[in-house]
């Protein structure tokens, strides 16, 4: 070999045929807790959020859409809401407060939800600080119920 001469060319190795890389399927994002809308009596109910509060309570932020043939008067106790923890223990209330604002305020008079309109209200429950949010939120209108599961 000569000094300074380029090295002898090696025989190229066979390369397997390549196909364009198919991107790996991304896992579907987890569904948010308490998802969906359920119909109960005069309402289409959607749990917008369940939040821990700094005052030792949780709030169930709810959208109530009037699906009846006329106006609906939201009266305390007409629609009952229960929250249940992972141990199966529950609390129940029919008292709701305004959907926004702090501190939580009651309505000055009976709120009216017009036909096909949506009201946003909150239901408050005492809840241990740092405890997991409810495993289940149940709405009842007499003997009829709908459930939203969290997780």
N, CA, C and O atoms as a GROMACS GRO file, in nm:
protein
  604
    1UNK      N    1   0.083  -0.118   0.000
    1UNK     CA    2   0.000   0.000   0.000
    1UNK      C    3   0.087   0.124   0.000
    1UNK      O    4   0.196   0.127   0.057
    2UNK      N    5   0.036   0.220  -0.063
    2UNK     CA    6   0.110   0.345  -0.065
    2UNK      C    7   0.072   0.427   0.055
    2UNK      O    8  -0.042   0.422   0.102
    3UNK      N    9   0.162   0.499   0.104
    3UNK     CA   10   0.136   0.591   0.213
    3UNK      C   11   0.053   0.706   0.158
    3UNK      O   12   0.085   0.761   0.053
    4UNK      N   13  -0.049   0.741   0.227
    4UNK     CA   14  -0.135   0.852   0.188
    4UNK      C   15  -0.241   0.812   0.088
    4UNK      O   16  -0.323   0.894   0.049
    5UNK      N   17  -0.240   0.686   0.044
    5UNK     CA   18  -0.343   0.643  -0.050
    5UNK      C   19  -0.473   0.620   0.027
    5UNK      O   20  -0.470   0.578   0.142
    6UNK      N   21  -0.583   0.646  -0.036
    6UNK     CA   22  -0.709   0.620   0.034
    6UNK      C   23  -0.725   0.472   0.060
    6UNK      O   24  -0.677   0.390  -0.018
    7UNK      N   25  -0.792   0.437   0.169
    7UNK     CA   26  -0.810   0.295   0.198
    7UNK      C   27  -0.894   0.230   0.090
    7UNK      O   28  -0.974   0.296   0.022
    8UNK      N   29  -0.875   0.103   0.075
    8UNK     CA   30  -0.951   0.028  -0.024
    8UNK      C   31  -1.098   0.031   0.014
    8UNK      O   32  -1.134   0.022   0.131
    9UNK      N   33  -1.180   0.045  -0.087
    9UNK     CA   34  -1.324   0.052  -0.062
    9UNK      C   35  -1.374  -0.083  -0.014
    9UNK      O   36  -1.343  -0.186  -0.073
   10UNK      N   37  -1.450  -0.080   0.091
   10UNK     CA   38  -1.508  -0.204   0.144
   10UNK      C   39  -1.636  -0.231   0.067
   10UNK      O   40  -1.700  -0.140   0.015
   11UNK      N   41  -1.672  -0.357   0.061
   11UNK     CA   42  -1.796  -0.393  -0.004
   11UNK      C   43  -1.909  -0.349   0.086
   11UNK      O   44  -1.914  -0.387   0.203
   12UNK      N   45  -2.002  -0.268   0.033
   12UNK     CA   46  -2.109  -0.222   0.121
   12UNK      C   47  -2.196  -0.338   0.167
   12UNK      O   48  -2.225  -0.430   0.091
   13UNK      N   49  -2.237  -0.331   0.292
   13UNK     CA   50  -2.324  -0.434   0.348
   13UNK      C   51  -2.463  -0.414   0.290
   13UNK      O   52  -2.506  -0.301   0.264
   14UNK      N   53  -2.532  -0.522   0.271
   14UNK     CA   54  -2.668  -0.514   0.221
   14UNK      C   55  -2.756  -0.449   0.327
   14UNK      O   56  -2.747  -0.483   0.445
   15UNK      N   57  -2.838  -0.359   0.286
   15UNK     CA   58  -2.930  -0.295   0.380
   15UNK      C   59  -3.070  -0.345   0.351
   15UNK      O   60  -3.110  -0.354   0.235
   16UNK      N   61  -3.145  -0.377   0.457
   16UNK     CA   62  -3.280  -0.424   0.434
   16UNK      C   63  -3.365  -0.311   0.377
   16UNK      O   64  -3.341  -0.193   0.404
   17UNK      N   65  -3.464  -0.348   0.299
   17UNK     CA   66  -3.555  -0.247   0.244
   17UNK      C   67  -3.626  -0.180   0.360
   17UNK      O   68  -3.670  -0.246   0.454
   18UNK      N   69  -3.637  -0.052   0.351
   18UNK     CA   70  -3.704   0.021   0.459
   18UNK      C   71  -3.836   0.075   0.409
   18UNK      O   72  -3.853   0.108   0.291
   19UNK      N   73  -3.928   0.082   0.500
   19UNK     CA   74  -4.057   0.143   0.471
   19UNK      C   75  -4.067   0.266   0.557
   19UNK      O   76  -4.005   0.273   0.663
   20UNK      N   77  -4.142   0.362   0.514
   20UNK     CA   78  -4.154   0.482   0.598
   20UNK      C   79  -4.200   0.442   0.738
   20UNK      O   80  -4.288   0.358   0.756
   21UNK      N   81  -4.139   0.505   0.837
   21UNK     CA   82  -4.172   0.473   0.976
   21UNK      C   83  -4.317   0.512   1.004
   21UNK      O   84  -4.361   0.623   0.972
   22UNK      N   85  -4.388   0.421   1.065
   22UNK     CA   86  -4.524   0.449   1.107
   22UNK      C   87  -4.515   0.503   1.248
   22UNK      O   88  -4.461   0.437   1.336
   23UNK      N   89  -4.568   0.622   1.271
   23UNK     CA   90  -4.558   0.676   1.407
   23UNK      C   91  -4.633   0.586   1.505
   23UNK      O   92  -4.739   0.532   1.474
   24UNK      N   93  -4.575   0.573   1.622
   24UNK     CA   94  -4.639   0.492   1.727
   24UNK      C   95  -4.770   0.558   1.766
   24UNK      O   96  -4.779   0.681   1.777
   25UNK      N   97  -4.870   0.477   1.786
   25UNK     CA   98  -5.000   0.530   1.827
   25UNK      C   99  -4.987   0.590   1.965
   25UNK      O  100  -4.933   0.528   2.057
   26UNK      N  101  -5.037   0.710   1.980
   26UNK     CA  102  -5.033   0.776   2.110
   26UNK      C  103  -5.149   0.725   2.194
   26UNK      O  104  -5.259   0.708   2.143
   27UNK      N  105  -5.124   0.701   2.323
   27UNK     CA  106  -5.236   0.656   2.406
   27UNK      C  107  -5.341   0.765   2.413
   27UNK      O  108  -5.310   0.884   2.416
   28UNK      N  109  -5.464   0.722   2.417
   28UNK     CA  110  -5.574   0.818   2.428
   28UNK      C  111  -5.566   0.886   2.564
   28UNK      O  112  -5.540   0.820   2.664
   29UNK      N  113  -5.589   1.016   2.568
   29UNK     CA  114  -5.585   1.083   2.698
   29UNK      C  115  -5.696   1.029   2.788
   29UNK      O  116  -5.803   0.989   2.741
   30UNK      N  117  -5.668   1.030   2.916
   30UNK     CA  118  -5.768   0.981   3.012
   30UNK      C  119  -5.890   1.072   3.006
   30UNK      O  120  -5.876   1.194   2.992
   31UNK      N  121  -6.006   1.014   3.017
   31UNK     CA  122  -6.129   1.094   3.017
   31UNK      C  123  -6.137   1.171   3.148
   31UNK      O  124  -6.099   1.119   3.253
   32UNK      N  125  -6.185   1.293   3.141
   32UNK     CA  126  -6.202   1.365   3.266
   32UNK      C  127  -6.307   1.297   3.353
   32UNK      O  128  -6.400   1.233   3.304
   33UNK      N  129  -6.290   1.312   3.481
   33UNK     CA  130  -6.385   1.251   3.574
   33UNK      C  131  -6.523   1.313   3.558
   33UNK      O  132  -6.536   1.428   3.515
   34UNK      N  133  -6.624   1.237   3.591
   34UNK     CA  134  -6.763   1.283   3.594
   34UNK      C  135  -6.810   1.330   3.455
   34UNK      O  136  -6.886   1.426   3.445
   35UNK      N  137  -6.764   1.264   3.350
   35UNK     CA  138  -6.792   1.307   3.214
   35UNK      C  139  -6.933   1.274   3.169
   35UNK      O  140  -6.993   1.176   3.214
   36UNK      N  141  -6.985   1.356   3.079
   36UNK     CA  142  -7.112   1.326   3.015
   36UNK      C  143  -7.226   1.414   3.063
   36UNK      O  144  -7.213   1.490   3.159
   37UNK      N  145  -7.336   1.399   2.994
   37UNK     CA  146  -7.460   1.469   3.029
   37UNK      C  147  -7.568   1.364   3.044
   37UNK      O  148  -7.583   1.276   2.959
   38UNK      N  149  -7.644   1.373   3.150
   38UNK     CA  150  -7.753   1.277   3.177
   38UNK      C  151  -7.884   1.354   3.192
   38UNK      O  152  -7.887   1.465   3.245
   39UNK      N  153  -7.991   1.295   3.144
   39UNK     CA  154  -8.123   1.357   3.157
   39UNK      C  155  -8.195   1.301   3.278
   39UNK      O  156  -8.200   1.180   3.299
   40UNK      N  157  -8.250   1.391   3.357
   40UNK     CA  158  -8.326   1.353   3.477
   40UNK      C  159  -8.443   1.449   3.489
   40UNK      O  160  -8.426   1.568   3.517
   41UNK      N  161  -8.563   1.397   3.468
   41UNK     CA  162  -8.682   1.481   3.479
   41UNK      C  163  -8.676   1.598   3.383
   41UNK      O  164  -8.669   1.579   3.261
   42UNK      N  165  -8.680   1.719   3.436
   42UNK     CA  166  -8.684   1.842   3.356
   42UNK      C  167  -8.546   1.890   3.313
   42UNK      O  168  -8.535   1.992   3.244
   43UNK      N  169  -8.441   1.818   3.354
   43UNK     CA  170  -8.306   1.870   3.336
   43UNK      C  171  -8.217   1.777   3.254
   43UNK      O  172  -8.230   1.655   3.259
   44UNK      N  173  -8.128   1.838   3.178
   44UNK     CA  174  -8.010   1.770   3.127
   44UNK      C  175  -7.898   1.816   3.220
   44UNK      O  176  -7.870   1.935   3.229
   45UNK      N  177  -7.835   1.721   3.289
   45UNK     CA  178  -7.739   1.754   3.394
   45UNK      C  179  -7.598   1.723   3.347
   45UNK      O  180  -7.571   1.616   3.292
   46UNK      N  181  -7.509   1.818   3.369
   46UNK     CA  182  -7.367   1.798   3.339
   46UNK      C  183  -7.287   1.842   3.460
   46UNK      O  184  -7.303   1.954   3.508
   47UNK      N  185  -7.200   1.754   3.510
   47UNK     CA  186  -7.109   1.792   3.617
   47UNK      C  187  -6.990   1.858   3.549
   47UNK      O  188  -6.911   1.793   3.481
   48UNK      N  189  -6.978   1.987   3.569
   48UNK     CA  190  -6.872   2.062   3.504
   48UNK      C  191  -6.738   2.040   3.575
   48UNK      O  192  -6.634   2.030   3.510
   49UNK      N  193  -6.741   2.031   3.709
   49UNK     CA  194  -6.618   2.011   3.785
   49UNK      C  195  -6.653   1.970   3.927
   49UNK      O  196  -6.762   2.001   3.977
   50UNK      N  197  -6.561   1.900   3.991
   50UNK     CA  198  -6.568   1.874   4.134
   50UNK      C  199  -6.435   1.923   4.189
   50UNK      O  200  -6.329   1.871   4.155
   51UNK      N  201  -6.442   2.025   4.274
   51UNK     CA  202  -6.321   2.092   4.322
   51UNK      C  203  -6.309   2.086   4.473
   51UNK      O  204  -6.408   2.102   4.545
   52UNK      N  205  -6.187   2.064   4.520
   52UNK     CA  206  -6.158   2.078   4.662
   52UNK      C  207  -6.143   2.228   4.689
   52UNK      O  208  -6.084   2.300   4.610
   53UNK      N  209  -6.196   2.272   4.800
   53UNK     CA  210  -6.187   2.412   4.839
   53UNK      C  211  -6.094   2.425   4.959
   53UNK      O  212  -6.065   2.327   5.027
   54UNK      N  213  -6.048   2.546   4.984
   54UNK     CA  214  -5.959   2.571   5.098
   54UNK      C  215  -6.031   2.575   5.231
   54UNK      O  216  -5.966   2.577   5.336
   55UNK      N  217  -6.164   2.575   5.230
   55UNK     CA  218  -6.241   2.588   5.354
   55UNK      C  219  -6.292   2.454   5.408
   55UNK      O  220  -6.385   2.452   5.489
   56UNK      N  221  -6.231   2.342   5.365
   56UNK     CA  222  -6.273   2.212   5.416
   56UNK      C  223  -6.398   2.158   5.349
   56UNK      O  224  -6.464   2.069   5.403
   57UNK      N  225  -6.430   2.211   5.233
   57UNK     CA  226  -6.546   2.164   5.158
   57UNK      C  227  -6.503   2.130   5.015
   57UNK      O  228  -6.395   2.168   4.970
   58UNK      N  229  -6.591   2.060   4.946
   58UNK     CA  230  -6.577   2.043   4.802
   58UNK      C  231  -6.699   2.106   4.738
   58UNK      O  232  -6.803   2.123   4.802
   59UNK      N  233  -6.687   2.141   4.611
   59UNK     CA  234  -6.800   2.194   4.537
   59UNK      C  235  -6.821   2.110   4.412
   59UNK      O  236  -6.726   2.074   4.343
   60UNK      N  237  -6.946   2.081   4.386
   60UNK     CA  238  -6.985   2.012   4.263
   60UNK      C  239  -7.046   2.120   4.174
   60UNK      O  240  -7.159   2.164   4.196
   61UNK      N  241  -6.970   2.162   4.073
   61UNK     CA  242  -7.015   2.266   3.981
   61UNK      C  243  -7.097   2.197   3.872
   61UNK      O  244  -7.049   2.108   3.804
   62UNK      N  245  -7.222   2.241   3.858
   62UNK     CA  246  -7.319   2.169   3.776
   62UNK      C  247  -7.388   2.262   3.677
   62UNK      O  248  -7.419   2.376   3.709
   63UNK      N  249  -7.410   2.210   3.558
   63UNK     CA  250  -7.492   2.280   3.459
   63UNK      C  251  -7.626   2.208   3.450
   63UNK      O  252  -7.631   2.087   3.427
   64UNK      N  253  -7.732   2.283   3.467
   64UNK     CA  254  -7.868   2.228   3.458
   64UNK      C  255  -7.938   2.294   3.340
   64UNK      O  256  -7.965   2.414   3.342
   65UNK      N  257  -7.966   2.216   3.237
   65UNK     CA  258  -8.034   2.267   3.118
   65UNK      C  259  -8.181   2.228   3.126
   65UNK      O  260  -8.214   2.111   3.147
   66UNK      N  261  -8.267   2.325   3.108
   66UNK     CA  262  -8.412   2.302   3.112
   66UNK      C  263  -8.456   2.232   2.984
   66UNK      O  264  -8.449   2.289   2.875
   67UNK      N  265  -8.500   2.107   2.996
   67UNK     CA  266  -8.548   2.030   2.880
   67UNK      C  267  -8.700   2.017   2.878
   67UNK      O  268  -8.755   1.943   2.797
   68UNK      N  269  -8.767   2.088   2.969
   68UNK     CA  270  -8.914   2.078   2.976
   68UNK      C  271  -8.978   2.166   2.870
   68UNK      O  272  -8.910   2.220   2.782
   69UNK      N  273  -9.109   2.179   2.877
   69UNK     CA  274  -9.185   2.258   2.780
   69UNK      C  275  -9.209   2.401   2.826
   69UNK      O  276  -9.279   2.477   2.758
   70UNK      N  277  -9.153   2.440   2.940
   70UNK     CA  278  -9.173   2.574   2.992
   70UNK      C  279  -9.064   2.610   3.090
   70UNK      O  280  -8.967   2.535   3.104
   71UNK      N  281  -9.077   2.722   3.160
   71UNK     CA  282  -8.975   2.761   3.257
   71UNK      C  283  -8.970   2.664   3.374
   71UNK      O  284  -9.071   2.603   3.410
   72UNK      N  285  -8.852   2.651   3.434
   72UNK     CA  286  -8.833   2.565   3.551
   72UNK      C  287  -8.785   2.653   3.665
   72UNK      O  288  -8.693   2.733   3.649
   73UNK      N  289  -8.847   2.637   3.781
   73UNK     CA  290  -8.808   2.710   3.901
   73UNK      C  291  -8.717   2.620   3.982
   73UNK      O  292  -8.756   2.511   4.022
   74UNK      N  293  -8.594   2.667   4.005
   74UNK     CA  294  -8.499   2.588   4.083
   74UNK      C  295  -8.525   2.612   4.231
   74UNK      O  296  -8.494   2.718   4.284
   75UNK      N  297  -8.582   2.514   4.296
   75UNK     CA  298  -8.611   2.527   4.438
   75UNK      C  299  -8.522   2.433   4.516
   75UNK      O  300  -8.489   2.323   4.471
   76UNK      N  301  -8.483   2.478   4.633
   76UNK     CA  302  -8.398   2.398   4.719
   76UNK      C  303  -8.466   2.265   4.751
   76UNK      O  304  -8.581   2.264   4.794
   77UNK      N  305  -8.396   2.157   4.732
   77UNK     CA  306  -8.448   2.025   4.765
   77UNK      C  307  -8.522   1.955   4.654
   77UNK      O  308  -8.550   1.835   4.665
   78UNK      N  309  -8.555   2.026   4.546
   78UNK     CA  310  -8.626   1.960   4.436
   78UNK      C  311  -8.536   1.859   4.366
   78UNK      O  312  -8.582   1.754   4.322
   79UNK      N  313  -8.410   1.892   4.357
   79UNK     CA  314  -8.310   1.804   4.297
   79UNK      C  315  -8.206   1.776   4.405
   79UNK      O  316  -8.138   1.869   4.450
   80UNK      N  317  -8.194   1.652   4.448
   80UNK     CA  318  -8.100   1.617   4.554
   80UNK      C  319  -7.969   1.566   4.492
   80UNK      O  320  -7.969   1.499   4.389
   81UNK      N  321  -7.859   1.600   4.558
   81UNK     CA  322  -7.727   1.560   4.509
   81UNK      C  323  -7.654   1.490   4.622
   81UNK      O  324  -7.652   1.537   4.736
   82UNK      N  325  -7.593   1.376   4.588
   82UNK     CA  326  -7.513   1.300   4.685
   82UNK      C  327  -7.372   1.284   4.631
   82UNK      O  328  -7.352   1.268   4.510
   83UNK      N  329  -7.276   1.287   4.721
   83UNK     CA  330  -7.138   1.252   4.686
   83UNK      C  331  -7.099   1.132   4.770
   83UNK      O  332  -7.133   1.124   4.888
   84UNK      N  333  -7.028   1.039   4.709
   84UNK     CA  334  -6.990   0.915   4.777
   84UNK      C  335  -6.839   0.896   4.765
   84UNK      O  336  -6.783   0.910   4.657
   85UNK      N  337  -6.775   0.863   4.878
   85UNK     CA  338  -6.631   0.840   4.874
   85UNK      C  339  -6.600   0.696   4.835
   85UNK      O  340  -6.691   0.616   4.813
   86UNK      N  341  -6.472   0.663   4.827
   86UNK     CA  342  -6.430   0.530   4.783
   86UNK      C  343  -6.472   0.421   4.881
   86UNK      O  344  -6.475   0.304   4.844
   87UNK      N  345  -6.504   0.458   5.006
   87UNK     CA  346  -6.548   0.360   5.106
   87UNK      C  347  -6.699   0.339   5.104
   87UNK      O  348  -6.751   0.261   5.183
   88UNK      N  349  -6.769   0.408   5.015
   88UNK     CA  350  -6.914   0.391   5.005
   88UNK      C  351  -6.993   0.479   5.099
   88UNK      O  352  -7.115   0.463   5.110
   89UNK      N  353  -6.928   0.573   5.167
   89UNK     CA  354  -6.998   0.665   5.257
   89UNK      C  355  -7.040   0.788   5.178
   89UNK      O  356  -6.964   0.839   5.096
   90UNK      N  357  -7.162   0.836   5.204
   90UNK     CA  358  -7.211   0.948   5.123
   90UNK      C  359  -7.268   1.059   5.208
   90UNK      O  360  -7.301   1.042   5.325
   91UNK      N  361  -7.280   1.175   5.144
   91UNK     CA  362  -7.346   1.292   5.199
   91UNK      C  363  -7.446   1.338   5.095
   91UNK      O  364  -7.430   1.313   4.976
   92UNK      N  365  -7.551   1.406   5.142
   92UNK     CA  366  -7.657   1.446   5.050
   92UNK      C  367  -7.702   1.589   5.082
   92UNK      O  368  -7.709   1.628   5.199
   93UNK      N  369  -7.733   1.665   4.978
   93UNK     CA  370  -7.787   1.800   4.997
   93UNK      C  371  -7.878   1.835   4.880
   93UNK      O  372  -7.867   1.778   4.771
   94UNK      N  373  -7.966   1.927   4.905
   94UNK     CA  374  -8.051   1.982   4.799
   94UNK      C  375  -8.030   2.132   4.786
   94UNK      O  376  -8.091   2.197   4.702
   95UNK      N  377  -7.941   2.185   4.872
   95UNK     CA  378  -7.915   2.329   4.873
   95UNK      C  379  -7.806   2.364   4.772
   95UNK      O  380  -7.697   2.307   4.776
   96UNK      N  381  -7.835   2.455   4.683
   96UNK     CA  382  -7.737   2.498   4.584
   96UNK      C  383  -7.708   2.646   4.604
   96UNK      O  384  -7.786   2.719   4.664
   97UNK      N  385  -7.594   2.689   4.551
   97UNK     CA  386  -7.553   2.829   4.557
   97UNK      C  387  -7.519   2.875   4.415
   97UNK      O  388  -7.514   2.795   4.322
   98UNK      N  389  -7.497   3.004   4.402
   98UNK     CA  390  -7.461   3.059   4.271
   98UNK      C  391  -7.340   2.986   4.214
   98UNK      O  392  -7.254   2.939   4.288
   99UNK      N  393  -7.335   2.979   4.082
   99UNK     CA  394  -7.229   2.905   4.014
   99UNK      C  395  -7.093   2.970   4.017
   99UNK      O  396  -6.993   2.903   3.990
  100UNK      N  397  -7.085   3.098   4.051
  100UNK     CA  398  -6.956   3.165   4.057
  100UNK      C  399  -6.958   3.265   4.170
  100UNK      O  400  -7.063   3.296   4.228
  101UNK      N  401  -6.841   3.316   4.201
  101UNK     CA  402  -6.828   3.417   4.305
  101UNK      C  403  -6.788   3.357   4.438
  101UNK      O  404  -6.821   3.243   4.470
  102UNK      N  405  -6.717   3.437   4.515
  102UNK     CA  406  -6.675   3.398   4.649
  102UNK      C  407  -6.710   3.510   4.744
  102UNK      O  408  -6.694   3.626   4.709
  103UNK      N  409  -6.757   3.479   4.862
  103UNK     CA  410  -6.793   3.345   4.909
  103UNK      C  411  -6.917   3.295   4.836
  103UNK      O  412  -6.988   3.372   4.772
  104UNK      N  413  -6.943   3.164   4.845
  104UNK     CA  414  -7.062   3.109   4.780
  104UNK      C  415  -7.188   3.178   4.834
  104UNK      O  416  -7.205   3.191   4.956
  105UNK      N  417  -7.274   3.221   4.745
  105UNK     CA  418  -7.394   3.294   4.785
  105UNK      C  419  -7.521   3.222   4.741
  105UNK      O  420  -7.527   3.165   4.632
  106UNK      N  421  -7.621   3.228   4.828
  106UNK     CA  422  -7.754   3.180   4.792
  106UNK      C  423  -7.816   3.279   4.695
  106UNK      O  424  -7.771   3.393   4.685
  107UNK      N  425  -7.918   3.238   4.624
  107UNK     CA  426  -7.992   3.327   4.536
  107UNK      C  427  -8.085   3.414   4.620
  107UNK      O  428  -8.136   3.368   4.723
  108UNK      N  429  -8.108   3.538   4.578
  108UNK     CA  430  -8.196   3.629   4.651
  108UNK      C  431  -8.342   3.587   4.641
  108UNK      O  432  -8.422   3.613   4.731
  109UNK      N  433  -8.377   3.522   4.532
  109UNK     CA  434  -8.514   3.472   4.512
  109UNK      C  435  -8.503   3.343   4.431
  109UNK      O  436  -8.395   3.305   4.387
  110UNK      N  437  -8.615   3.276   4.412
  110UNK     CA  438  -8.614   3.149   4.339
  110UNK      C  439  -8.568   3.171   4.196
  110UNK      O  440  -8.633   3.245   4.121
  111UNK      N  441  -8.456   3.109   4.156
  111UNK     CA  442  -8.410   3.127   4.018
  111UNK      C  443  -8.501   3.054   3.919
  111UNK      O  444  -8.555   2.948   3.949
  112UNK      N  445  -8.515   3.113   3.801
  112UNK     CA  446  -8.596   3.056   3.694
  112UNK      C  447  -8.504   3.026   3.577
  112UNK      O  448  -8.422   3.109   3.537
  113UNK      N  449  -8.518   2.905   3.522
  113UNK     CA  450  -8.441   2.867   3.404
  113UNK      C  451  -8.538   2.859   3.287
  113UNK      O  452  -8.629   2.776   3.286
  114UNK      N  453  -8.519   2.946   3.188
  114UNK     CA  454  -8.608   2.949   3.072
  114UNK      C  455  -8.592   2.822   2.989
  114UNK      O  456  -8.493   2.750   3.002
  115UNK      N  457  -8.689   2.795   2.905
  115UNK     CA  458  -8.689   2.680   2.817
  115UNK      C  459  -8.558   2.673   2.738
  115UNK      O  460  -8.517   2.772   2.676
  116UNK      N  461  -8.493   2.559   2.742
  116UNK     CA  462  -8.366   2.531   2.673
  116UNK      C  463  -8.249   2.617   2.721
  116UNK      O  464  -8.145   2.619   2.656
  117UNK      N  465  -8.264   2.687   2.832
  117UNK     CA  466  -8.153   2.764   2.889
  117UNK      C  467  -8.080   2.678   2.990
  117UNK      O  468  -8.131   2.576   3.036
  118UNK      N  469  -7.959   2.721   3.024
  118UNK     CA  470  -7.876   2.645   3.117
  118UNK      C  471  -7.837   2.733   3.235
  118UNK      O  472  -7.791   2.846   3.217
  119UNK      N  473  -7.856   2.680   3.354
  119UNK     CA  474  -7.813   2.746   3.477
  119UNK      C  475  -7.688   2.676   3.528
  119UNK      O  476  -7.675   2.554   3.515
  120UNK      N  477  -7.597   2.752   3.586
  120UNK     CA  478  -7.476   2.696   3.647
  120UNK      C  479  -7.487   2.719   3.797
  120UNK      O  480  -7.496   2.833   3.843
  121UNK      N  481  -7.486   2.610   3.872
  121UNK     CA  482  -7.498   2.617   4.018
  121UNK      C  483  -7.391   2.528   4.080
  121UNK      O  484  -7.330   2.445   4.013
  122UNK      N  485  -7.369   2.549   4.210
  122UNK     CA  486  -7.275   2.466   4.286
  122UNK      C  487  -7.345   2.404   4.405
  122UNK      O  488  -7.432   2.466   4.467
  123UNK      N  489  -7.307   2.282   4.436
  123UNK     CA  490  -7.351   2.214   4.557
  123UNK      C  491  -7.227   2.196   4.644
  123UNK      O  492  -7.123   2.151   4.595
  124UNK      N  493  -7.237   2.233   4.772
  124UNK     CA  494  -7.121   2.228   4.862
  124UNK      C  495  -7.137   2.116   4.964
  124UNK      O  496  -7.247   2.090   5.014
  125UNK      N  497  -7.025   2.050   4.994
  125UNK     CA  498  -7.022   1.941   5.091
  125UNK      C  499  -6.899   1.955   5.178
  125UNK      O  500  -6.791   1.992   5.130
  126UNK      N  501  -6.914   1.926   5.308
  126UNK     CA  502  -6.797   1.917   5.395
  126UNK      C  503  -6.715   1.798   5.348
  126UNK      O  504  -6.771   1.693   5.316
  127UNK      N  505  -6.582   1.814   5.343
  127UNK     CA  506  -6.495   1.708   5.291
  127UNK      C  507  -6.359   1.722   5.356
  127UNK      O  508  -6.306   1.833   5.363
  128UNK      N  509  -6.300   1.612   5.403
  128UNK     CA  510  -6.169   1.622   5.468
  128UNK      C  511  -6.063   1.678   5.372
  128UNK      O  512  -6.053   1.635   5.257
  129UNK      N  513  -5.986   1.773   5.422
  129UNK     CA  514  -5.879   1.830   5.340
  129UNK      C  515  -5.782   1.720   5.300
  129UNK      O  516  -5.745   1.636   5.382
  130UNK      N  517  -5.744   1.720   5.176
  130UNK     CA  518  -5.648   1.623   5.124
  130UNK      C  519  -5.708   1.488   5.088
  130UNK      O  520  -5.638   1.404   5.031
  131UNK      N  521  -5.834   1.466   5.119
  131UNK     CA  522  -5.898   1.338   5.085
  131UNK      C  523  -5.925   1.334   4.935
  131UNK      O  524  -5.946   1.439   4.873
  132UNK      N  525  -5.924   1.214   4.876
  132UNK     CA  526  -5.957   1.205   4.734
  132UNK      C  527  -6.098   1.259   4.708
  132UNK      O  528  -6.186   1.252   4.793
  133UNK      N  529  -6.116   1.311   4.589
  133UNK     CA  530  -6.248   1.360   4.550
  133UNK      C  531  -6.347   1.244   4.545
  133UNK      O  532  -6.305   1.129   4.540
  134UNK      N  533  -6.476   1.272   4.545
  134UNK     CA  534  -6.576   1.165   4.547
  134UNK      C  535  -6.559   1.066   4.433
  134UNK      O  536  -6.522   1.102   4.321
  135UNK      N  537  -6.589   0.940   4.463
  135UNK     CA  538  -6.588   0.836   4.361
  135UNK      C  539  -6.712   0.845   4.275
  135UNK      O  540  -6.713   0.802   4.160
  136UNK      N  541  -6.820   0.903   4.332
  136UNK     CA  542  -6.947   0.907   4.260
  136UNK      C  543  -7.026   1.030   4.303
  136UNK      O  544  -7.026   1.068   4.420
  137UNK      N  545  -7.094   1.093   4.205
  137UNK     CA  546  -7.188   1.202   4.231
  137UNK      C  547  -7.322   1.156   4.175
  137UNK      O  548  -7.332   1.118   4.058
  138UNK      N  549  -7.426   1.158   4.259
  138UNK     CA  550  -7.558   1.111   4.219
  138UNK      C  551  -7.659   1.224   4.233
  138UNK      O  552  -7.662   1.294   4.334
  139UNK      N  553  -7.742   1.241   4.131
  139UNK     CA  554  -7.852   1.337   4.133
  139UNK      C  555  -7.981   1.257   4.139
  139UNK      O  556  -7.995   1.156   4.070
  140UNK      N  557  -8.075   1.303   4.222
  140UNK     CA  558  -8.203   1.233   4.229
  140UNK      C  559  -8.318   1.332   4.226
  140UNK      O  560  -8.312   1.442   4.280
  141UNK      N  561  -8.423   1.288   4.159
  141UNK     CA  562  -8.548   1.363   4.147
  141UNK      C  563  -8.657   1.263   4.182
  141UNK      O  564  -8.704   1.189   4.096
  142UNK      N  565  -8.696   1.260   4.309
  142UNK     CA  566  -8.787   1.156   4.356
  142UNK      C  567  -8.714   1.022   4.352
  142UNK      O  568  -8.604   1.010   4.406
  143UNK      N  569  -8.775   0.921   4.291
  143UNK     CA  570  -8.714   0.788   4.286
  143UNK      C  571  -8.617   0.772   4.169
  143UNK      O  572  -8.546   0.671   4.161
  144UNK      N  573  -8.613   0.868   4.079
  144UNK     CA  574  -8.524   0.858   3.963
  144UNK      C  575  -8.387   0.915   3.996
  144UNK      O  576  -8.376   1.017   4.065
  145UNK      N  577  -8.282   0.849   3.947
  145UNK     CA  578  -8.146   0.895   3.974
  145UNK      C  579  -8.059   0.885   3.849
  145UNK      O  580  -8.087   0.807   3.758
  146UNK      N  581  -7.953   0.965   3.847
  146UNK     CA  582  -7.846   0.952   3.750
  146UNK      C  583  -7.715   0.964   3.826
  146UNK      O  584  -7.706   1.037   3.924
  147UNK      N  585  -7.614   0.892   3.779
  147UNK     CA  586  -7.484   0.889   3.847
  147UNK      C  587  -7.373   0.931   3.753
  147UNK      O  588  -7.376   0.905   3.633
  148UNK      N  589  -7.275   0.998   3.813
  148UNK     CA  590  -7.152   1.034   3.744
  148UNK      C  591  -7.038   0.977   3.828
  148UNK      O  592  -7.032   1.002   3.949
  149UNK      N  593  -6.950   0.901   3.768
  149UNK     CA  594  -6.838   0.844   3.842
  149UNK      C  595  -6.713   0.925   3.815
  149UNK      O  596  -6.690   0.972   3.704
  150UNK      N  597  -6.632   0.938   3.919
  150UNK     CA  598  -6.508   1.012   3.907
  150UNK      C  599  -6.391   0.917   3.903
  150UNK      O  600  -6.408   0.795   3.897
  151UNK      N  601  -6.276   0.973   3.908
  151UNK     CA  602  -6.163   0.883   3.909
  151UNK      C  603  -6.046   0.941   3.857
  151UNK      O  604  -5.942   0.876   3.852
   0.00000   0.00000   0.00000
